[in-house]
Amino acid sequence: MIPGDQLRSIVGLSIVEQIQGTVLGDNVTKGILTAKQHEAYLRDGYVLVRGLFNEAETDLLRSAMENDPNIADKLYARQDNDGGATRMMTWNHPGDSAYGLAARSERVVETMENLLGGEVYHYHSKLTAKFAREGGAWEWHQDYGYWYHNGCLEPLMASLMIALDHATPENGCLQVLKGSHLLGRIDHNLTVGAQVGADIERLEEIKKRLELVYCEMEPGDGLFFHCNTLHRSDANKSDKRRWTLICCYNAARNDPVIEHHHPGYTPLHKVPDSALLDAGMKFGEGDKEGFFAAPANPQSLEDKAC
């Protein structure tokens, strides 16, 4: 891990504290990241953990996404600028379903607590389903580019992407601009396809300076990434689908000041890592999870686009 004094000299104390939400130390005490992986997250804005979920666990998660009537029958579309569509389903609360137990597992929650410097809660989860030959692109954006407009005052937020299928450049794997979380929040606007995208002029300059990384993933791999990390993905032009489960978390001390379509602080009850396999195939209960019937953008960005 980069020593505290050294990292302060690189990016400044206030930026370090804002990114980490915690005091730098010599040991990683919670979660599954090694010291080198934690250092990579602080430096790069993301870290890829191979085999975060084993084959049996990943099979359960994949099957739940494919067969749960709360999800499979109610996917909605988010269009890109060219008219392509990614199918999605979003829910606010993790229950006792396979995917709820994964989001509440100690390996995930305690890693998020380490990265965000204290207690966290589940902000929301979503399935992003890029079907073969038709899955649309995601434009460059920061998650905090719109979560800020939801009343989350600080970027004490992060996400975990869990690969349910092989994710490759051909079928639209996630792309990140390495170290872009250090830039802070960039202005965002609604795109032609009603996505939330980063300021285009600023983005073009950033792309000249930062390394573009394609995050290729195997089923069960997990990618932890900071809410200010710029990311996107291409349309799926291959004959292989690309489905991912994304679990998003907010620091408990960063309770939103605006009521919106995602929850404020709600205590998160962790479960042992064994809970997923112990429970077996379990679907959501519907109302308990707060599934979305349609996409939603922050009202302030909708108003700005009018």
VEXDREN-2710 file (C-alpha; in Angstrom, 1 decimal):
% VEXDREN-2710
k/r/px/py/pz
1/MET/0.0/0.0/0.0
2/ILE/1.2/3.5/-0.7
3/PRO/2.3/5.1/2.6
4/GLY/0.0/7.9/3.7
5/ASP/2.6/10.7/3.5
6/GLN/3.7/9.6/0.0
7/LEU/0.1/9.5/-1.3
8/ARG/-0.6/12.9/0.3
9/SER/2.3/14.4/-1.6
10/ILE/1.0/13.0/-4.9
11/VAL/-2.6/14.1/-4.8
12/GLY/-3.1/16.2/-1.7
13/LEU/-4.6/15.4/1.7
14/SER/-8.2/16.6/0.9
15/ILE/-8.4/14.6/-2.3
16/VAL/-7.1/11.5/-0.6
17/GLU/-9.6/11.8/2.2
18/GLN/-12.4/12.4/-0.2
19/ILE/-11.5/9.3/-2.4
20/GLN/-11.0/6.9/0.5
21/GLY/-13.3/8.3/3.1
22/THR/-10.9/6.9/5.7
23/VAL/-7.4/7.3/7.2
24/LEU/-4.6/5.6/5.4
25/GLY/-2.9/2.8/7.3
26/ASP/-0.4/0.0/6.7
27/ASN/-2.9/-2.9/6.8
28/VAL/-6.2/-3.8/5.1
29/THR/-8.3/-5.2/8.0
30/LYS/-11.7/-5.9/6.4
31/GLY/-12.8/-7.5/3.2
32/ILE/-11.1/-9.7/0.7
33/LEU/-8.6/-7.3/-0.9
34/THR/-4.9/-7.7/-0.4
35/ALA/-2.8/-4.6/0.4
36/LYS/-1.7/-4.5/-3.3
37/GLN/-5.3/-4.7/-4.5
38/HIS/-6.3/-1.9/-2.1
39/GLU/-3.4/0.2/-3.4
40/ALA/-4.5/-0.4/-7.0
41/TYR/-8.1/0.7/-6.2
42/LEU/-6.8/4.0/-4.6
43/ARG/-4.4/4.6/-7.6
44/ASP/-6.5/3.4/-10.5
45/GLY/-10.1/3.8/-9.3
46/TYR/-10.9/0.1/-9.7
47/VAL/-9.7/-3.3/-8.9
48/LEU/-10.6/-6.6/-10.6
49/VAL/-10.9/-9.7/-8.3
50/ARG/-10.7/-13.0/-10.1
51/GLY/-13.1/-15.7/-8.9
52/LEU/-14.9/-13.5/-6.4
53/PHE/-17.8/-16.0/-6.7
54/ASN/-17.1/-19.6/-7.4
55/GLU/-18.6/-21.6/-10.3
56/ALA/-21.6/-23.0/-8.2
57/GLU/-22.4/-19.5/-6.8
58/THR/-22.2/-17.9/-10.2
59/ASP/-24.4/-20.6/-11.7
60/LEU/-27.0/-19.7/-9.0
61/LEU/-26.8/-16.0/-9.7
62/ARG/-27.1/-16.5/-13.4
63/SER/-30.0/-18.9/-13.1
64/ALA/-31.8/-16.4/-10.7
65/MET/-31.4/-13.6/-13.2
66/GLU/-32.7/-15.8/-16.0
67/ASN/-35.7/-17.3/-14.2
68/ASP/-36.9/-14.9/-11.5
69/PRO/-40.3/-13.6/-12.7
70/ASN/-39.5/-10.3/-11.0
71/ILE/-36.6/-9.8/-13.4
72/ALA/-36.8/-11.9/-16.5
73/ASP/-40.3/-10.9/-17.5
74/LYS/-39.9/-7.2/-16.7
75/LEU/-36.7/-6.0/-18.3
76/TYR/-36.7/-2.4/-19.6
77/ALA/-34.5/-0.9/-22.2
78/ARG/-31.9/1.9/-22.0
79/GLN/-31.0/3.2/-25.4
80/ASP/-27.6/4.4/-26.6
81/ASN/-27.1/7.3/-29.0
82/ASP/-27.4/5.0/-32.0
83/GLY/-30.7/3.4/-31.0
84/GLY/-29.2/0.2/-29.6
85/ALA/-30.7/-1.0/-26.3
86/THR/-29.3/-2.7/-23.2
87/ARG/-32.0/-4.5/-21.2
88/MET/-32.1/-3.8/-17.5
89/MET/-33.8/-4.4/-14.2
90/THR/-33.1/-2.4/-11.0
91/TRP/-34.0/-2.9/-7.4
92/ASN/-33.3/-1.0/-4.2
93/HIS/-33.2/-3.5/-1.4
94/PRO/-31.4/-6.8/-1.1
95/GLY/-33.6/-9.5/0.3
96/ASP/-33.1/-13.2/0.7
97/SER/-32.9/-14.0/-3.0
98/ALA/-29.7/-15.4/-4.5
99/TYR/-28.7/-12.0/-5.7
100/GLY/-29.8/-10.3/-2.4
101/LEU/-27.6/-12.7/-0.4
102/ALA/-24.7/-12.0/-2.8
103/ALA/-25.1/-8.3/-2.2
104/ARG/-25.2/-8.8/1.6
105/SER/-22.3/-11.3/1.7
106/GLU/-19.5/-10.5/4.1
107/ARG/-16.9/-10.7/1.3
108/VAL/-18.7/-7.9/-0.6
109/VAL/-20.0/-5.7/2.2
110/GLU/-16.8/-5.8/4.3
111/THR/-14.7/-4.9/1.2
112/MET/-17.0/-2.0/0.6
113/GLU/-16.7/-0.9/4.2
114/ASN/-12.9/-1.0/3.8
115/LEU/-12.9/1.0/0.6
116/LEU/-15.4/3.6/1.9
117/GLY/-14.1/3.9/5.4
118/GLY/-16.9/2.7/7.5
119/GLU/-20.5/1.4/7.5
120/VAL/-22.2/1.2/4.1
121/TYR/-25.7/0.5/2.9
122/HIS/-27.1/-1.0/-0.3
123/TYR/-28.0/1.9/-2.6
124/HIS/-29.3/-0.3/-5.4
125/SER/-28.5/-3.3/-7.6
126/LYS/-29.2/-3.9/-11.3
127/LEU/-28.9/-6.5/-14.0
128/THR/-27.4/-5.2/-17.3
129/ALA/-28.3/-7.6/-20.1
130/LYS/-26.6/-7.2/-23.4
131/PHE/-28.1/-9.7/-25.7
132/ALA/-26.1/-11.1/-28.6
133/ARG/-26.1/-8.8/-31.7
134/GLU/-28.4/-6.3/-30.1
135/GLY/-27.1/-5.1/-26.8
136/GLY/-26.5/-1.3/-26.9
137/ALA/-23.6/0.8/-25.8
138/TRP/-23.1/2.8/-22.6
139/GLU/-21.7/6.3/-23.1
140/TRP/-18.8/7.6/-21.0
141/HIS/-20.0/8.6/-17.5
142/GLN/-19.3/8.6/-13.8
143/ASP/-21.9/7.1/-11.5
144/TYR/-21.5/10.1/-9.2
145/GLY/-22.2/12.3/-12.2
146/TYR/-25.9/11.5/-11.5
147/TRP/-25.8/10.2/-7.9
148/TYR/-24.7/13.8/-6.9
149/HIS/-28.0/15.0/-8.4
150/ASN/-29.8/12.5/-6.2
151/GLY/-28.5/14.4/-3.1
152/CYS/-25.5/12.4/-2.2
153/LEU/-23.2/15.2/-1.1
154/GLU/-19.9/13.3/-1.1
155/PRO/-18.4/10.7/-3.5
156/LEU/-18.3/8.1/-0.7
157/MET/-19.9/5.5/-3.0
158/ALA/-18.7/2.5/-5.0
159/SER/-20.0/-0.4/-7.1
160/LEU/-19.3/-4.0/-7.7
161/MET/-19.8/-5.5/-11.1
162/ILE/-20.2/-9.3/-11.1
163/ALA/-19.7/-11.1/-14.4
164/LEU/-22.4/-13.7/-15.1
165/ASP/-21.0/-14.4/-18.6
166/HIS/-17.6/-14.0/-20.3
167/ALA/-17.1/-10.3/-20.9
168/THR/-14.9/-9.4/-23.8
169/PRO/-14.3/-6.4/-26.1
170/GLU/-16.4/-8.1/-28.7
171/ASN/-19.5/-8.4/-26.5
172/GLY/-19.2/-5.1/-24.8
173/CYS/-17.1/-5.5/-21.6
174/LEU/-16.6/-2.5/-19.3
175/GLN/-14.0/0.1/-20.3
176/VAL/-12.5/2.4/-17.7
177/LEU/-10.1/5.4/-17.9
178/LYS/-7.5/4.5/-15.4
179/GLY/-7.1/7.0/-12.6
180/SER/-10.0/9.1/-13.7
181/HIS/-11.5/9.1/-10.2
182/LEU/-8.8/11.5/-9.2
183/LEU/-10.3/14.2/-11.5
184/GLY/-13.4/14.7/-9.2
185/ARG/-16.9/15.0/-10.4
186/ILE/-17.4/16.1/-14.1
187/ASP/-20.5/17.8/-15.4
188/HIS/-23.0/15.4/-16.9
189/ASN/-26.0/15.9/-19.2
190/LEU/-28.6/13.7/-20.8
191/THR/-27.5/12.1/-24.1
192/VAL/-29.6/11.6/-27.2
193/GLY/-30.6/8.2/-26.0
194/ALA/-31.6/9.6/-22.5
195/GLN/-28.5/8.2/-20.8
196/VAL/-26.5/10.4/-18.4
197/GLY/-23.2/11.2/-20.1
198/ALA/-20.0/13.1/-19.1
199/ASP/-19.3/16.5/-20.7
200/ILE/-18.0/15.7/-24.2
201/GLU/-15.4/18.5/-24.5
202/ARG/-13.8/17.7/-21.2
203/LEU/-13.9/14.0/-21.9
204/GLU/-12.0/14.4/-25.1
205/GLU/-9.1/16.1/-23.2
206/ILE/-9.2/13.4/-20.5
207/LYS/-8.9/10.6/-23.0
208/LYS/-5.7/12.1/-24.3
209/ARG/-4.1/11.8/-20.9
210/LEU/-5.4/8.7/-19.3
211/GLU/-5.0/5.0/-20.2
212/LEU/-8.1/3.2/-21.6
213/VAL/-8.5/-0.3/-20.1
214/TYR/-10.8/-3.0/-21.3
215/CYS/-11.9/-5.0/-18.3
216/GLU/-12.3/-8.5/-19.6
217/MET/-13.9/-10.8/-17.1
218/GLU/-14.7/-14.5/-16.6
219/PRO/-18.0/-15.6/-14.9
220/GLY/-17.7/-15.0/-11.2
221/ASP/-15.1/-12.3/-11.4
222/GLY/-15.8/-9.0/-9.5
223/LEU/-14.8/-5.5/-10.4
224/PHE/-14.9/-2.9/-7.6
225/PHE/-14.9/0.6/-8.9
226/HIS/-15.1/4.1/-7.5
227/CYS/-18.1/6.3/-8.2
228/ASN/-16.0/8.9/-10.0
229/THR/-14.3/6.4/-12.3
230/LEU/-15.1/7.2/-15.9
231/HIS/-16.5/4.1/-17.6
232/ARG/-18.4/3.0/-20.7
233/SER/-19.0/-0.1/-22.8
234/ASP/-19.5/-0.8/-26.5
235/ALA/-22.5/-2.4/-28.2
236/ASN/-22.6/-6.1/-28.3
237/LYS/-21.9/-7.0/-31.9
238/SER/-20.9/-10.6/-31.2
239/ASP/-23.0/-13.8/-31.0
240/LYS/-22.4/-14.1/-27.3
241/ARG/-24.5/-12.3/-24.7
242/ARG/-23.0/-10.3/-21.9
243/TRP/-24.9/-10.2/-18.6
244/THR/-23.6/-8.6/-15.4
245/LEU/-25.0/-8.0/-11.9
246/ILE/-24.0/-4.6/-10.5
247/CYS/-24.3/-3.9/-6.7
248/CYS/-24.0/-0.2/-5.6
249/TYR/-23.2/1.0/-2.1
250/ASN/-23.2/4.3/-0.3
251/ALA/-21.5/5.2/3.0
252/ALA/-23.9/5.4/5.8
253/ARG/-22.6/8.8/6.8
254/ASN/-23.4/10.1/3.2
255/ASP/-27.2/9.8/3.6
256/PRO/-28.8/11.7/0.6
257/VAL/-30.3/15.1/1.3
258/ILE/-32.9/14.7/-1.5
259/GLU/-35.6/12.2/-1.5
260/HIS/-35.4/10.2/-4.8
261/HIS/-35.9/6.9/-6.5
262/HIS/-33.1/5.2/-4.5
263/PRO/-33.1/4.7/-0.7
264/GLY/-31.6/6.7/2.0
265/TYR/-29.6/5.1/4.8
266/THR/-31.1/1.6/5.5
267/PRO/-29.2/-0.7/7.8
268/LEU/-27.6/-3.5/5.8
269/HIS/-27.6/-7.0/7.4
270/LYS/-24.5/-8.9/6.4
271/VAL/-24.7/-12.7/5.9
272/PRO/-21.9/-15.2/5.9
273/ASP/-20.3/-16.0/2.5
274/SER/-21.8/-19.5/2.8
275/ALA/-25.4/-18.1/2.8
276/LEU/-25.7/-18.1/-1.0
277/LEU/-25.1/-21.8/-1.5
278/ASP/-26.8/-22.7/1.7
279/ALA/-30.0/-21.1/0.5
280/GLY/-29.9/-22.4/-3.0
281/MET/-32.2/-21.1/-5.7
282/LYS/-34.3/-18.3/-4.2
283/PHE/-36.1/-15.6/-6.1
284/GLY/-37.1/-12.1/-4.9
285/GLU/-40.3/-11.4/-3.1
286/GLY/-41.4/-8.5/-5.3
287/ASP/-42.4/-5.5/-3.2
288/LYS/-39.7/-6.1/-0.6
289/GLU/-36.9/-5.4/-3.1
290/GLY/-38.5/-2.4/-4.7
291/PHE/-38.1/-3.4/-8.4
292/PHE/-38.2/-0.7/-11.0
293/ALA/-40.7/-0.9/-13.8
294/ALA/-38.9/1.8/-15.9
295/PRO/-35.7/3.7/-16.0
296/ALA/-35.3/6.9/-14.0
297/ASN/-32.9/9.8/-14.2
298/PRO/-32.4/12.6/-11.6
299/GLN/-35.1/15.2/-12.0
300/SER/-32.6/18.1/-12.1
301/LEU/-30.9/16.6/-15.2
302/GLU/-34.3/16.0/-16.8
303/ASP/-35.2/19.7/-16.2
304/LYS/-31.8/20.8/-17.5
305/ALA/-32.4/18.9/-20.8
306/CYS/-35.8/20.6/-21.3
END
